[in-house]
Every structure is written in C-alpha cells, then in structure tokens.
C-alpha cells in the first residue's frame, strides 16, 4: 500500500511503525473471509481491509476522525483472525491499537460513551473496586431485561453469586510438590480474580503438582490490555509488572511467566514492543515478553501427569481468539485435554470470535450478542458434555448464551490429575 506521510510525521515512532505496517498490505482481501464483523454485516468498512484504508487516511491527515470512521474502528473486535489469514504478515494488532489511541486523543465522544469507557478503564483493572461495583450491580441485575442498550447488556453479564476473594491472589510463594523443576511467576490478573478466582487456584495446584514453584509477585497486577485496547494508557500497569517480575528474576530467577487468561498473555508477550522506545524498560520488558507462556504451553513442555480421575467427558474446545490468533497457541490445549482423558471435539467456525473481546460485549452489545449466539449454536452442534476455553472473557460470554457447563482448560487438567471438580460442572 502506498503511503504519504510527511517527514515530520515519521519522526513519531508510532507513526513510523504504522507506515511500515500499512506498506505491507497488498489489498488482497483474504482477511475479509475470516473477519467476524464482515461475516455479520457484509460491509467492506467493517472488514480489516476497509478499516486499514480508514486508518491510513486518518493517520496521514492527522485530523480528528469523523463519527463514521470511529464507528467502524470501534466495531473491530481485535480478534486478530485477519493476522492468521494474512499472507503478507500485516501486523493489524499494532495498527488498530495506534488508531484507537489517535481516536482517544483527537475525537470527542458523546458524554455517555466517555463516561462508560472511563468507568471501564478505571474499574476493571482494579479487583477491589471492580468487586465493589459488581456487588452494587448485582442489586440491579434483575432489571437487565428492562433496560436498553449497553446498560442492560452489562447487567445481564453480572453473576448471580460473586465468589469470595481467594487467598492465593496475594503476594506469596507456593512450593512445588516433590523436587522443584522450575520456578515460575503467575500473573494473577484483575477481572478474573473477581469473576472466577478458582482459575488461579487450579493453575497453582496444577503447576505445583508438576514440579513448579509458583511465585505471585508483589507489585504485579493487571496486564494493561483492557485500558490499552480502549485507547487509554495501559503502560502504568505493564510497567509495574515488568518491574515486579524483573525483581523476581534478579532474586531467584524465573523459568517462565505463566498467564492463564489468553487476552492477557497476548499483551504480556508484546511488552517488548510496547516499551521498545523506553531506554530504561526496553531490555527488561523484552526479557519478560520472552518468558511469557500460556499455562497450556508450559504444561505441554513439562508433560502432563497420568490422569488420576477417569473423566471421559465430551469437551467442545473453544479456541480463544487471543490464544489461537494472538499467540498462535492452537494444538497444546487440545492435546493436553486428550491426554487428560477427555474426548475433544471441535465446533464449526472455530476461527470466529465469541463476541467477548475484552470490553466489546459491553460497548458493542448488539454485535457481541449475535456473535455469542452464533458461537453457542456452533458449540452445541457437536453435542458436548461441556465447553472448555482458556480465557475468562470467553467463558463469561459463552456461559450467557448456552446451558452447557463451561470451564477453563486448566480447571479440567487440574481435576483430571487430582484436583477438585470444577464448580461449574454438575456431578
């Protein structure tokens, strides 16, 4: 793609990176075939190729975008399916993130939109605040069906019962069972601590059972993805993680930094790029990014213990977009589930997003609901006993669209190798 940035514009490292990405695009349109919003709407401007044209024009002019441009960029899920399909290696993830930050800096959204985005960026990364807001929202949840648009959609996702905070989600070290083979840090996350703390508990049990000493590092928390993809500044969260994990690396070494929410994992693996121009953090951030592993990657490297429980259940595996497209982790989760004694079945349209996509199901509820229902129908079509996924957002979204039990992949692996039955599964 030909570009027309000025020399002055190209002095900005973000513009320089975006120009390189734009020049890699050859307009082939392969991306349209796998884009969820194009599949739903059939509008070229709601495809990656169409958005690339809009972003190019917006960045080249340097002006505030129109409301129409913002609408089409906002509709992007950042599922990154286009990156899997693209034969030219276009890094759409970095391009659309730059576009969102440009929009945030130059476009004045309607008041209700600004308030909601600010509230999401403030609350979701902070577990204590998020928990308090969820409890308050629970009082209004019965009214979800009566309220329009985003508010009703948000309340419909509030769980009927909020789990108690877990004691594992504070700085500490969990000793390995038997001889220590690895020392790893676990990203505790943010929203997951509130919505499903049992995922971190299962992860720690599974890893310690497999010879890992697990460190929950002081100072580590939200990965920064939620705010970053809202066009807000997520670097403070990312910086805190780099500092906390670097401290652990210097103190006792780390063999891996384990992430059990795939959306977070995609972001942590990108810390090297995020801090590429920071003279202080560029090197340690690159080290952190290189150590980051999805939990299934690490367990696959270690080798799963012989199952202790005969499960034999039929599992429809939902491959989270951030795992299959963002991290290119596709085979390990399914192989581990099979090794644990589950019968793994894959649904049709496995490449398409479920509609969760961070805060997408809150900000674009109509499209998110259509994608959720399409995903639920695909999962149900293979007649499973339950659904497994590796991302808290996907689990929450899918559970709202089907009566099938849903569980994190790590909960099932923990159960099969001696841990408790996941609380979402019937006896």
PyMOL commands that set and color helices and strands:
alter all, ss='L'
color gray80, all
select helices_A, chain A and resi 9-11+13-24+30-34+36-41+44-46+48-61+67-74+81-85+92-106+111-123+127-146+149-156+191-195+198-209+225-229+235-252+262-268+271-274+282-291+295-302+321-326+331-339+360-363+365-380+392-399+409-416
alter helices_A, ss='H'
color red, helices_A
select strands_A, chain A and resi 172-174+182-186+212-216+256-259+292-294+314-317+343-346+386-389+405-408
alter strands_A, ss='S'
color yellow, strands_A
deselect
rebuild
show_as cartoon
